[in-house]
Amino acid sequence: QVHLVESGGGLVQPGESLRLSCAASGRLVRIAVLGWYRQAPGKERELVARILVPARETNYADSVKGRFTISREVVKNGVSLQMNNLKPEGTGVYSCCLRQVIGGDSYETWGQGIQVTVSS
Protein backbone atom coordinates (compact mmCIF):
# COMPACT_ATOMS: atom_id res chain seq x y z
CA GLN A 1 0.00 0.00 0.00
CA VAL A 2 1.34 3.40 -1.02
CA HIS A 3 0.12 6.71 0.34
CA LEU A 4 0.71 10.16 -1.21
CA VAL A 5 0.31 13.50 0.54
CA GLU A 6 0.42 16.80 -1.32
CA SER A 7 1.23 20.18 0.19
CA GLY A 8 1.94 23.74 -0.88
CA GLY A 9 -1.25 24.83 -2.58
CA GLY A 10 -3.05 28.08 -1.98
CA LEU A 11 -4.20 31.38 -3.41
CA VAL A 12 -1.79 33.53 -5.40
CA GLN A 13 -2.01 36.45 -7.79
CA PRO A 14 -1.17 36.14 -11.49
CA GLY A 15 2.59 36.22 -12.01
CA GLU A 16 3.40 34.79 -8.60
CA SER A 17 4.93 31.42 -7.77
CA LEU A 18 4.01 28.33 -5.80
CA ARG A 19 5.83 25.11 -5.04
CA LEU A 20 3.84 21.91 -4.65
CA SER A 21 5.31 18.93 -2.89
CA CYS A 22 4.20 15.31 -2.79
CA ALA A 23 5.56 12.84 -0.25
CA ALA A 24 5.18 9.10 -0.69
CA SER A 25 5.14 6.42 1.96
CA GLY A 26 4.49 2.71 2.07
CA ARG A 27 5.70 -0.13 -0.10
CA LEU A 28 7.85 1.47 -2.79
CA VAL A 29 9.60 -1.09 -4.94
CA ARG A 30 10.18 0.27 -8.42
CA ILE A 31 8.91 3.78 -9.22
CA ALA A 32 8.41 4.16 -12.94
CA VAL A 33 6.60 7.50 -13.24
CA LEU A 34 6.00 10.49 -10.97
CA GLY A 35 3.58 13.08 -12.20
CA TRP A 36 1.39 16.09 -11.48
CA TYR A 37 -2.09 16.45 -12.93
CA ARG A 38 -4.54 19.34 -12.82
CA GLN A 39 -8.30 19.42 -12.96
CA ALA A 40 -9.69 22.86 -13.68
CA PRO A 41 -13.31 23.66 -12.80
CA GLY A 42 -15.64 21.99 -15.29
CA LYS A 43 -12.81 20.31 -17.18
CA GLU A 44 -11.19 16.90 -17.44
CA ARG A 45 -8.05 16.12 -15.49
CA GLU A 46 -4.95 16.77 -17.56
CA LEU A 47 -1.26 16.01 -17.27
CA VAL A 48 0.83 18.99 -16.19
CA ALA A 49 4.26 17.38 -15.88
CA ARG A 50 5.81 13.99 -15.25
CA ILE A 51 9.14 12.30 -14.69
CA LEU A 52 9.91 9.00 -16.38
CA VAL A 53 12.18 7.78 -13.61
CA PRO A 54 14.30 5.07 -15.26
CA ALA A 55 15.02 7.29 -18.26
CA ARG A 56 15.34 10.44 -16.12
CA GLU A 57 13.15 12.16 -18.68
CA THR A 58 10.66 14.94 -17.99
CA ASN A 59 7.56 15.85 -19.98
CA TYR A 60 5.48 19.03 -19.70
CA ALA A 61 2.15 20.24 -21.02
CA ASP A 62 2.70 22.91 -23.65
CA SER A 63 0.83 25.43 -21.50
CA VAL A 64 3.40 25.24 -18.69
CA LYS A 65 6.69 24.76 -20.54
CA GLY A 66 9.29 27.27 -19.43
CA ARG A 67 7.33 28.20 -16.29
CA PHE A 68 6.94 24.94 -14.35
CA THR A 69 9.68 22.57 -13.20
CA ILE A 70 9.08 19.05 -11.92
CA SER A 71 11.73 17.49 -9.70
CA ARG A 72 12.12 14.25 -7.87
CA GLU A 73 12.48 14.54 -4.10
CA VAL A 74 14.48 11.46 -3.26
CA VAL A 75 14.43 11.97 0.52
CA LYS A 76 10.63 12.09 0.55
CA ASN A 77 10.32 9.42 -2.14
CA GLY A 78 8.19 12.01 -3.85
CA VAL A 79 8.02 14.80 -6.35
CA SER A 80 7.75 18.59 -6.39
CA LEU A 81 6.37 21.06 -8.88
CA GLN A 82 7.79 24.57 -8.96
CA MET A 83 5.26 26.84 -10.64
CA ASN A 84 6.43 30.27 -11.71
CA ASN A 85 4.56 33.08 -13.43
CA LEU A 86 1.23 31.49 -12.63
CA LYS A 87 -1.75 32.40 -14.78
CA PRO A 88 -5.47 32.35 -13.93
CA GLU A 89 -5.91 29.29 -16.15
CA GLY A 90 -3.58 27.47 -13.77
CA THR A 91 -6.40 27.36 -11.22
CA GLY A 92 -7.51 23.88 -10.30
CA VAL A 93 -6.98 20.86 -8.13
CA TYR A 94 -3.48 19.47 -8.52
CA SER A 95 -2.90 15.81 -7.81
CA CYS A 96 0.30 13.84 -7.78
CA CYS A 97 0.47 10.36 -9.20
CA LEU A 98 3.00 7.60 -8.64
CA ARG A 99 3.22 4.56 -10.88
CA GLN A 100 5.17 1.46 -10.01
CA VAL A 101 5.94 -1.54 -12.15
CA ILE A 102 6.19 -4.72 -10.10
CA GLY A 103 6.51 -8.10 -11.70
CA GLY A 104 5.37 -6.73 -15.02
CA ASP A 105 2.20 -5.20 -13.58
CA SER A 106 1.58 -1.45 -13.31
CA TYR A 107 0.19 0.10 -10.12
CA GLU A 108 -0.93 3.72 -9.80
CA THR A 109 -1.43 5.68 -6.61
CA TRP A 110 -3.03 9.13 -6.45
CA GLY A 111 -2.86 11.83 -3.85
CA GLN A 112 -6.00 13.45 -2.50
CA GLY A 113 -5.41 16.63 -4.50
CA ILE A 114 -4.64 20.18 -3.46
CA GLN A 115 -6.28 23.42 -4.54
CA VAL A 116 -4.35 26.09 -6.41
CA THR A 117 -6.17 29.34 -7.15
CA VAL A 118 -4.65 32.05 -9.30
CA SER A 119 -6.67 35.22 -9.06
CA SER A 120 -6.25 38.94 -8.63
Residue frames as a rotation matrix with the C-alpha (Angstrom) as fourth column:
GLN 1
0.581 0.814 0.000 0.00
0.814 -0.581 0.000 0.00
0.000 0.000 -1.000 0.00
VAL 2
-0.615 -0.748 0.247 1.34
0.762 -0.645 -0.058 3.40
0.203 0.153 0.967 -1.02
HIS 3
0.484 0.736 -0.473 0.12
0.824 -0.565 -0.037 6.71
-0.295 -0.372 -0.880 0.34
LEU 4
-0.442 -0.583 0.682 0.71
0.770 -0.637 -0.045 10.16
0.460 0.505 0.730 -1.21
VAL 5
0.386 0.519 -0.763 0.31
0.806 -0.592 0.005 13.50
-0.449 -0.617 -0.646 0.54
GLU 6
-0.017 -0.321 0.947 0.42
0.765 -0.614 -0.195 16.80
0.644 0.721 0.256 -1.32
SER 7
0.303 0.102 -0.947 1.23
0.760 -0.626 0.176 20.18
-0.575 -0.773 -0.267 0.19
GLY 8
-0.651 -0.724 -0.228 1.94
0.524 -0.647 0.554 23.74
-0.549 0.241 0.801 -0.88
GLY 9
-0.277 0.606 0.745 -1.25
0.851 -0.205 0.483 24.83
0.446 0.769 -0.459 -2.58
GLY 10
-0.329 0.244 -0.912 -3.05
0.648 -0.644 -0.406 28.08
-0.687 -0.725 0.054 -1.98
LEU 11
0.754 0.616 0.229 -4.20
0.626 -0.567 -0.536 31.38
-0.200 0.547 -0.813 -3.41
VAL 12
-0.362 -0.876 -0.319 -1.79
0.589 -0.480 0.650 33.53
-0.722 0.048 0.690 -5.40
GLN 13
0.469 0.445 -0.763 -2.01
-0.259 -0.756 -0.601 36.45
-0.845 0.479 -0.239 -7.79
PRO 14
0.937 -0.141 0.319 -1.17
0.348 0.335 -0.875 36.14
0.016 0.931 0.363 -11.49
GLY 15
0.528 -0.822 0.212 2.59
-0.332 -0.430 -0.840 36.22
0.782 0.373 -0.500 -12.01
GLU 16
0.235 -0.420 0.877 3.40
-0.967 -0.008 0.255 34.79
-0.100 -0.907 -0.408 -8.60
SER 17
-0.359 -0.503 -0.786 4.93
-0.539 0.800 -0.266 31.42
0.762 0.328 -0.558 -7.77
LEU 18
0.555 0.425 0.715 4.01
-0.819 0.430 0.380 28.33
-0.146 -0.797 0.587 -5.80
ARG 19
-0.561 -0.694 -0.451 5.83
-0.709 0.684 -0.172 25.11
0.428 0.223 -0.876 -5.04
LEU 20
0.633 0.767 0.099 3.84
-0.744 0.569 0.351 21.91
0.212 -0.296 0.931 -4.65
SER 21
-0.584 -0.806 0.096 5.31
-0.797 0.546 -0.259 18.93
0.157 -0.228 -0.961 -2.89
CYS 22
0.614 0.733 -0.293 4.20
-0.666 0.680 0.307 15.31
0.424 0.006 0.906 -2.79
ALA 23
-0.439 -0.745 0.502 5.56
-0.897 0.393 -0.202 12.84
-0.047 -0.539 -0.841 -0.25
ALA 24
0.308 0.497 -0.811 5.18
-0.560 0.784 0.268 9.10
0.769 0.371 0.520 -0.69
SER 25
-0.412 -0.403 0.817 5.14
-0.887 0.385 -0.257 6.42
-0.211 -0.831 -0.515 1.96
GLY 26
0.637 0.652 0.411 4.49
-0.572 0.757 -0.315 2.71
-0.516 -0.035 0.856 2.07
ARG 27
0.266 -0.497 0.826 5.70
0.355 0.847 0.395 -0.13
-0.896 0.188 0.402 -0.10
LEU 28
0.719 -0.144 -0.680 7.85
-0.613 -0.592 -0.523 1.47
-0.327 0.793 -0.513 -2.79
VAL 29
0.486 -0.486 0.726 9.60
0.333 0.871 0.361 -1.09
-0.808 0.066 0.585 -4.94
ARG 30
-0.575 -0.630 0.521 10.18
0.725 -0.098 0.682 0.27
-0.378 0.770 0.514 -8.42
ILE 31
0.210 0.627 -0.750 8.91
0.142 -0.778 -0.612 3.78
-0.967 0.022 -0.252 -9.22
ALA 32
-0.199 -0.232 0.952 8.41
0.935 0.245 0.255 4.16
-0.293 0.941 0.168 -12.94
VAL 33
-0.308 0.203 0.930 6.60
0.512 -0.788 0.342 7.50
0.802 0.581 0.139 -13.24
LEU 34
-0.383 0.252 -0.889 6.00
0.767 -0.449 -0.458 10.49
-0.515 -0.857 -0.021 -10.97
GLY 35
-0.614 0.188 0.767 3.58
0.593 -0.531 0.605 13.08
0.521 0.826 0.215 -12.20
TRP 36
-0.712 0.470 -0.523 1.39
0.127 -0.646 -0.753 16.09
-0.691 -0.602 0.400 -11.48
TYR 37
-0.538 0.653 0.532 -2.09
0.757 0.097 0.647 16.45
0.371 0.751 -0.546 -12.93
ARG 38
-0.924 0.292 -0.246 -4.54
-0.142 -0.861 -0.489 19.34
-0.355 -0.417 0.837 -12.82
GLN 39
-0.384 0.875 0.296 -8.30
0.908 0.298 0.295 19.42
0.169 0.382 -0.909 -12.96
ALA 40
-0.991 0.091 0.102 -9.69
-0.094 -0.995 -0.029 22.86
0.099 -0.038 0.994 -13.68
PRO 41
-0.475 0.877 0.071 -13.31
-0.191 -0.024 -0.981 23.66
-0.859 -0.480 0.179 -12.80
GLY 42
0.506 0.836 -0.213 -15.64
-0.452 0.047 -0.891 21.99
-0.735 0.547 0.401 -15.29
LYS 43
0.342 -0.465 -0.817 -12.81
-0.892 0.112 -0.437 20.31
0.295 0.878 -0.377 -17.18
GLU 44
0.898 -0.117 -0.424 -11.19
0.129 0.992 0.001 16.90
0.420 -0.055 0.906 -17.44
ARG 45
0.672 -0.741 0.008 -8.05
-0.080 -0.062 0.995 16.12
-0.736 -0.669 -0.101 -15.49
GLU 46
0.911 -0.409 -0.052 -4.95
-0.064 -0.016 -0.998 16.77
0.407 0.913 -0.041 -17.56
LEU 47
0.425 -0.859 -0.287 -1.26
0.905 0.392 0.165 16.01
-0.029 -0.330 0.944 -17.27
VAL 48
0.968 -0.205 -0.147 0.83
-0.188 -0.974 0.125 18.99
-0.169 -0.094 -0.981 -16.19
ALA 49
0.153 -0.968 -0.200 4.26
-0.910 -0.059 -0.411 17.38
0.386 0.245 -0.889 -15.88
ARG 50
0.974 0.126 0.190 5.81
-0.197 0.888 0.415 13.99
-0.117 -0.442 0.889 -15.25
ILE 51
-0.038 -0.999 0.005 9.14
-0.977 0.038 0.210 12.30
-0.210 0.003 -0.978 -14.69
LEU 52
0.843 0.107 -0.527 9.91
-0.270 0.932 -0.243 9.00
0.465 0.347 0.815 -16.38
VAL 53
0.761 -0.509 0.403 12.18
-0.520 -0.107 0.847 7.78
-0.388 -0.854 -0.346 -13.61
PRO 54
0.511 -0.643 0.570 14.30
0.505 0.761 0.406 5.07
-0.696 0.081 0.714 -15.26
ALA 55
0.299 -0.364 0.882 15.02
0.910 -0.168 -0.378 7.29
0.285 0.916 0.281 -18.26
ARG 56
-0.307 -0.337 -0.890 15.34
0.688 -0.724 0.037 10.44
-0.657 -0.602 0.454 -16.12
GLU 57
-0.786 0.132 0.603 13.15
0.482 -0.478 0.734 12.16
0.386 0.868 0.312 -18.68
THR 58
-0.552 0.641 -0.534 10.66
0.274 -0.466 -0.842 14.94
-0.788 -0.611 0.082 -17.99
ASN 59
-0.577 0.491 0.653 7.56
0.710 -0.094 0.698 15.85
0.404 0.866 -0.294 -19.98
TYR 60
-0.742 0.340 -0.578 5.48
0.172 -0.736 -0.655 19.03
-0.648 -0.585 0.488 -19.70
ALA 61
0.334 0.871 0.360 2.15
0.835 -0.097 -0.541 20.24
-0.437 0.482 -0.760 -21.02
ASP 62
-0.203 -0.414 0.888 2.70
0.841 -0.537 -0.058 22.91
0.501 0.735 0.457 -23.65
SER 63
0.588 0.582 0.562 0.83
0.264 -0.795 0.547 25.43
0.765 -0.173 -0.621 -21.50
VAL 64
0.980 -0.196 -0.033 3.40
-0.018 -0.251 0.968 25.24
-0.197 -0.948 -0.249 -18.69
LYS 65
0.444 -0.870 0.215 6.69
0.884 0.386 -0.262 24.76
0.144 0.307 0.941 -20.54
GLY 66
-0.259 -0.684 0.682 9.29
0.465 -0.708 -0.532 27.27
0.847 0.179 0.501 -19.43
ARG 67
-0.017 0.326 0.945 7.33
-0.641 -0.729 0.240 28.20
0.767 -0.602 0.222 -16.29
PHE 68
0.792 0.347 0.503 6.94
-0.609 0.521 0.598 24.94
-0.054 -0.780 0.624 -14.35
THR 69
-0.242 -0.879 -0.410 9.68
-0.743 0.440 -0.505 22.57
0.624 0.182 -0.760 -13.20
ILE 70
0.874 0.486 0.006 9.08
-0.399 0.711 0.579 19.05
0.278 -0.508 0.815 -11.92
SER 71
-0.210 -0.977 0.044 11.73
-0.766 0.136 -0.629 17.49
0.608 -0.165 -0.777 -9.70
ARG 72
0.391 0.251 -0.885 12.12
0.251 0.896 0.365 14.25
0.886 -0.365 0.287 -7.87
GLU 73
0.217 -0.283 0.934 12.48
-0.891 -0.448 0.071 14.54
0.399 -0.848 -0.349 -4.10
VAL 74
-0.151 -0.365 -0.919 14.48
-0.184 0.924 -0.336 11.46
0.971 0.118 -0.207 -3.26
VAL 75
-0.945 -0.264 0.191 14.43
-0.216 0.069 -0.974 11.97
0.244 -0.962 -0.122 0.52
LYS 76
-0.395 0.883 0.254 10.63
-0.721 -0.126 -0.681 12.09
-0.569 -0.452 0.686 0.55
ASN 77
-0.757 0.111 0.644 10.32
0.408 0.850 0.334 9.42
-0.510 0.515 -0.689 -2.14
GLY 78
0.287 0.953 -0.093 8.19
0.590 -0.252 -0.767 12.01
-0.754 0.165 -0.635 -3.85
VAL 79
-0.327 -0.269 0.906 8.02
0.921 -0.306 0.241 14.80
0.212 0.913 0.348 -6.35
SER 80
-0.196 0.243 -0.950 7.75
0.417 -0.856 -0.305 18.59
-0.887 -0.456 0.066 -6.39
LEU 81
0.110 0.270 0.957 6.37
0.970 -0.237 -0.045 21.06
0.215 0.933 -0.288 -8.88
GLN 82
-0.500 -0.316 -0.806 7.79
0.466 -0.883 0.057 24.57
-0.730 -0.347 0.589 -8.96
MET 83
0.189 0.683 0.706 5.26
0.981 -0.164 -0.104 26.84
0.044 0.712 -0.701 -10.64
ASN 84
-0.606 -0.457 -0.651 6.43
0.459 -0.869 0.184 30.27
-0.650 -0.188 0.736 -11.71
ASN 85
-0.895 0.262 -0.360 4.56
-0.424 -0.749 0.509 33.08
-0.136 0.609 0.781 -13.43
LEU 86
-0.678 0.688 0.259 1.23
0.581 0.717 -0.385 31.49
-0.450 -0.111 -0.886 -12.63
LYS 87
-0.887 0.462 0.021 -1.75
-0.298 -0.605 0.739 32.40
0.354 0.649 0.674 -14.78
PRO 88
-0.291 0.856 0.427 -5.47
-0.901 -0.094 -0.424 32.35
-0.323 -0.508 0.799 -13.93
GLU 89
0.482 0.481 -0.732 -5.91
-0.748 0.661 -0.059 29.29
0.456 0.576 0.678 -16.15
GLY 90
-0.528 -0.725 -0.442 -3.58
-0.271 0.637 -0.722 27.47
0.805 -0.261 -0.533 -13.77
THR 91
-0.370 0.495 0.786 -6.40
-0.924 -0.106 -0.368 27.36
-0.099 -0.862 0.497 -11.22
GLY 92
0.321 0.548 -0.773 -7.51
-0.552 0.771 0.318 23.88
0.769 0.325 0.550 -10.30
VAL 93
0.763 -0.096 0.640 -6.98
-0.510 0.518 0.686 20.86
-0.398 -0.850 0.346 -8.13
TYR 94
0.115 -0.836 -0.536 -3.48
-0.849 0.198 -0.490 19.47
0.516 0.511 -0.687 -8.52
SER 95
0.861 0.177 0.478 -2.90
-0.407 0.803 0.435 15.81
-0.306 -0.569 0.763 -7.81
CYS 96
-0.232 -0.946 -0.229 0.30
-0.964 0.192 0.185 13.84
-0.131 0.263 -0.956 -7.78
CYS 97
0.875 0.472 -0.112 0.47
-0.485 0.842 -0.239 10.36
-0.018 0.263 0.965 -9.20
LEU 98
-0.237 -0.936 0.259 3.00
-0.879 0.320 0.353 7.60
-0.414 -0.144 -0.899 -8.64
ARG 99
0.786 0.444 -0.431 3.22
-0.597 0.725 -0.342 4.56
0.161 0.526 0.835 -10.88
GLN 100
-0.152 -0.812 0.564 5.17
-0.757 0.463 0.461 1.46
-0.635 -0.357 -0.685 -10.01
VAL 101
0.410 0.180 -0.894 5.94
-0.735 0.645 -0.207 -1.54
0.540 0.742 0.397 -12.15
ILE 102
-0.256 -0.416 0.873 6.19
-0.861 0.508 -0.011 -4.72
-0.439 -0.755 -0.488 -10.10
GLY 103
-0.491 -0.009 0.871 6.51
0.081 0.995 0.055 -8.10
-0.867 0.097 -0.488 -11.70
GLY 104
-0.897 0.083 0.433 5.37
0.439 0.057 0.897 -6.73
0.049 0.995 -0.088 -15.02
ASP 105
0.138 0.990 0.014 2.20
0.949 -0.137 0.283 -5.20
0.282 -0.026 -0.959 -13.58
SER 106
-0.650 -0.302 0.697 1.58
0.242 -0.952 -0.186 -1.45
0.720 0.048 0.692 -13.31
TYR 107
0.057 0.636 -0.770 0.19
0.994 0.034 0.102 0.10
0.091 -0.771 -0.630 -10.12
GLU 108
-0.389 -0.109 0.915 -0.93
0.251 -0.968 -0.009 3.72
0.886 0.226 0.404 -9.80
THR 109
-0.109 0.339 -0.934 -1.43
0.985 -0.091 -0.148 5.68
-0.135 -0.936 -0.324 -6.61
TRP 110
-0.051 0.198 0.979 -3.03
0.432 -0.879 0.200 9.13
0.900 0.433 -0.041 -6.45
GLY 111
-0.942 -0.196 -0.274 -2.86
0.335 -0.456 -0.824 11.83
0.037 -0.868 0.496 -3.85
GLN 112
-0.189 0.937 -0.292 -6.00
0.838 -0.001 -0.546 13.45
-0.512 -0.348 -0.785 -2.50
GLY 113
0.080 0.162 0.984 -5.41
0.805 -0.592 0.033 16.63
0.588 0.789 -0.178 -4.50
ILE 114
-0.271 -0.209 -0.940 -4.64
0.763 -0.641 -0.078 20.18
-0.586 -0.738 0.333 -3.46
GLN 115
0.694 0.665 0.275 -6.28
0.704 -0.547 -0.454 23.42
-0.151 0.509 -0.848 -4.54
VAL 116
-0.618 -0.762 -0.194 -4.35
0.649 -0.633 0.422 26.09
-0.444 0.135 0.886 -6.41
THR 117
0.572 0.809 0.136 -6.17
0.781 -0.486 -0.392 29.34
-0.251 0.331 -0.910 -7.15
VAL 118
-0.659 -0.750 0.057 -4.65
0.712 -0.599 0.366 32.05
-0.241 0.282 0.929 -9.30
SER 119
0.319 0.856 0.406 -6.67
0.867 -0.437 0.240 35.22
0.383 0.276 -0.882 -9.06
SER 120
-0.760 -0.516 0.396 -6.25
0.352 -0.838 -0.417 38.94
0.547 -0.177 0.818 -8.63
